[in-house]
Amino acid sequence: MAFSLNKLKNILNGSREGQLAGSGSLDPEIGFKLSLHPVTKVLFITVIGARHLPSLFGLSRAHGYLVKVKLFPGDSKYETTLQESSWPVWNEDFKFQLKPKDVKKTTDKIDLQNLVAGHFLSLTIYAILEPPKPDSDKKRSSKTLDAKKTSIVADQEPPKAKTGFLEKTFSSFKASKSDALTQKSLLEKRRTVGAATWNFDSKLFQNDLRNGLIGTPDIWRPINAITSGLAATDSRRENKKGQLEVTLMYTASEDGFNDVVQLTINRLRCSVQTMQEQEQFKAPLYLKATILEANKAECYWKSDRFAPTISARWDPKSATVKMTVFKASLDKVSIYISLGCKTKMAKKEILGKATIDEKSQYADTWKECLRLPGVGKTFWVNFE
């Protein structure tokens, strides 16, 4: 029996390796193939599988992987099923309708190059860090809650009148808030491994298939990491610690004794790699912005604690710190911003910091705000 089981295992492993032969590279890559019906312009994309996917994300381990399939131009997008192996095999088909740029009259000869020109495929690979809750458990828990609620209502509450407009609005608000929290929880458990793109090449549609279809051979593309999308400019360049978008404004008074320096925190962005490094501290993060005069802290704003993320926003009405100063003392004023966390051992860790004053790398922005009172200047600050 042992011999037969080993033999069966070898056969299964052999067939699996045949499906994921790939290009021979040891880097993460994904395989797919395409089938096209030139007359109806219907395209079928088959996601074959992937190789060498990472299994660790910070201190978390991937439970499984899925792929989002998107064809451009077009609005349709699909997701594969969840596969738990780091060498997942999907072999799943997705149907798209091609939209040629140049619409010509129907002729006997089909211009394949014109049909596929301008189209490209995007495959985004996600890792799920926690196994999803089975539907049966969800239904069972909801039925239990409904049963308990029904018994409580029957025993303790008198019959209610018809639901009014305000009650309906409040109930819908609760439902939408619950859905938003559920969606946020799902996104927090999802990590982007990377993406692969492919521009259509009509020369690859060489295989004659059944029912008038033509197809490509298996295509394997490397999976490239996705950055936060920040442009590589002086004011918004991407670094290893992350970036913070802020708005700085200076307001002048008539006598020069009640001038105001104000800083508003708008949003935080960082790369996936930076977020994974922050997750290793296993502690929520916080932002703190302090206005100093002569190196003495006068006032500050501190955010609520939040989980490591590639993007976060704050309400400008609440995420603002401002200080009243003498105009003659503006050269002694500076702003210090820090991104930190407090570990379980009560140790404070500073994960990034930045300074805004007339001697920092943001001196031009600082001087421009002082030169134009009442005009806010929004720019990106890079953590160091």
Long-range contacts (C-beta under 8 A, 24 or more apart in sequence): 16-87, 16-89, 19-48, 19-49, 19-89, 19-91, 20-48, 20-49, 20-50, 20-51, 20-87, 20-89, 21-218, 22-51, 22-220, 23-220, 25-52, 25-222, 26-52, 27-52, 27-222, 27-223, 28-52, 28-53, 28-54, 28-125, 28-193, 28-194, 28-222, 28-223, 29-196, 29-220, 29-221, 29-222, 29-223, 30-67, 30-123, 30-125, 30-196, 30-220, 30-221, 30-223, 31-218, 31-219, 31-220, 31-221, 32-121, 32-123, 32-198, 32-218, 32-219, 32-221, 33-215, 33-216, 33-217, 33-218, 33-219, 34-121, 34-204, 34-205, 34-215, 34-216, 34-219, 35-209, 35-213, 35-214, 35-215, 35-216, 36-98, 36-115, 36-116, 36-205, 36-213, 36-214, 36-215, 37-211, 37-212, 37-213, 38-110, 38-112, 38-115, 38-212, 38-214, 39-110, 39-212, 41-97, 41-98, 41-99, 41-100, 41-115, 42-95, 42-96, 42-97, 42-98, 43-71, 43-95, 43-96, 43-97, 43-98, 44-93, 44-94, 44-95, 44-96, 44-213, 45-69, 45-71, 45-93, 45-94, 45-96, 45-121, 46-91, 46-92, 46-93, 46-94, 47-80, 47-90, 47-91, 47-92, 47-94, 47-123, 48-89, 48-90, 48-91, 48-218, 49-87, 49-88, 49-89, 49-90, 49-91, 50-87, 50-88, 50-125, 50-223, 51-87, 52-86, 52-87, 53-86, 53-87, 53-88, 53-125, 53-127, 53-193, 53-223, 54-86, 54-127, 54-193, 55-86, 57-127, 57-129, 57-191, 57-276, 57-279, 58-276, 58-277, 58-278, 58-279, 58-280, 59-279, 59-280, 59-282, 60-129, 60-191, 60-279, 61-129, 62-86, 62-127, 62-128, 62-129, 62-191, 63-127, 63-128, 63-129, 63-130, 63-131, 64-88, 64-127, 64-128, 64-131, 65-125, 65-126, 65-127, 65-128, 65-193, 66-125, 66-126, 66-128, 67-123, 67-124, 67-125, 67-126, 68-122, 68-123, 68-124, 68-126, 69-94, 69-121, 69-122, 69-123, 70-121, 70-122, 70-123, 70-124, 71-96, 71-119, 71-120, 71-121, 71-122, 72-119, 72-120, 72-121, 72-122, 73-99, 73-118, 73-119, 74-99, 82-128, 82-132, 112-202, 112-205, 113-202, 115-202, 116-200, 116-201, 116-202, 116-205, 117-200, 117-202, 119-199, 119-200, 120-197, 120-198, 120-199, 120-200, 121-197, 121-198, 121-200, 122-195, 122-196, 122-197, 123-195, 123-196, 123-197, 123-198, 123-221, 124-192, 124-194, 124-195, 124-226, 125-192, 125-193, 125-194, 125-195, 125-196, 125-223, 126-190, 126-191, 126-192, 126-193, 127-190, 127-191, 127-192, 127-193, 128-189, 128-190, 129-189, 129-190, 129-191, 130-189, 188-307, 188-309, 191-272, 191-276, 192-226, 192-272, 193-223, 194-223, 194-224, 194-225, 194-226, 195-223, 195-224, 195-226, 196-221, 196-222, 196-223, 196-224, 197-221, 225-272, 225-273, 226-272, 227-271, 227-272, 228-269, 228-270, 228-271, 228-272, 228-310, 228-311, 230-269, 230-380, 235-379, 235-380, 236-380, 237-382, 238-271, 239-382, 239-383, 239-384, 240-271, 240-273, 240-274, 241-270, 241-274, 241-339, 241-351, 241-352, 241-382, 241-383, 241-384, 242-268, 242-269, 242-270, 242-271, 242-274, 242-339, 242-352, 242-382, 242-383, 243-268, 243-269, 243-270, 243-380, 243-381, 243-382, 243-383, 244-268, 244-269, 244-287, 244-337, 244-339, 244-354, 244-380, 244-381, 244-383, 245-269, 245-378, 245-379, 245-380, 245-381, 246-289, 246-337, 246-356, 246-378, 246-379, 246-380, 246-381, 247-316, 247-376, 247-377, 247-378, 248-335, 248-356, 248-365, 248-366, 248-369, 248-376, 248-377, 248-379, 249-369, 249-374, 249-375, 249-376, 249-377, 250-369, 250-370, 250-372, 250-373, 250-374, 251-373, 251-374, 252-327, 252-373, 252-374, 253-327, 256-326, 256-327, 256-328, 257-326, 257-327, 258-324, 259-324, 259-325, 259-326, 259-327, 259-330, 260-322, 260-323, 260-324, 260-325, 261-291, 261-322, 261-323, 261-325, 261-330, 261-333, 261-335, 262-320, 262-321, 262-322, 262-323, 263-289, 263-291, 263-301, 263-320, 263-321, 263-322, 263-335, 263-356, 264-316, 264-319, 264-320, 264-376, 265-289, 265-301, 265-303, 265-314, 265-319, 265-320, 265-337, 266-313, 266-314, 266-316, 266-319, 266-378, 267-311, 267-312, 267-313, 267-314, 268-309, 268-311, 268-312, 268-313, 268-339, 269-310, 269-311, 270-310, 271-310, 272-310, 274-310, 275-308, 275-309, 275-310, 276-308, 278-308, 278-341, 278-351, 279-308, 281-341, 281-343, 281-349, 281-351, 282-343, 282-344, 283-341, 283-342, 283-343, 283-344, 283-349, 284-341, 285-339, 285-340, 285-341, 285-351, 286-339, 286-340, 286-341, 286-342, 287-314, 287-337, 287-338, 287-339, 288-337, 288-338, 288-340, 289-321, 289-335, 289-336, 289-337, 290-321, 290-335, 290-336, 290-337, 290-338, 291-321, 291-322, 291-323, 291-333, 291-334, 291-335, 292-333, 292-334, 292-335, 292-336, 293-323, 293-325, 293-329, 293-332, 293-333, 294-329, 294-332, 295-334, 298-323, 299-323, 330-370, 331-358, 333-357, 334-360, 337-381, 337-383, 339-383, 351-383, 352-383, 352-384, 353-383, 353-384, 354-381, 354-382, 354-383, 354-384, 356-381
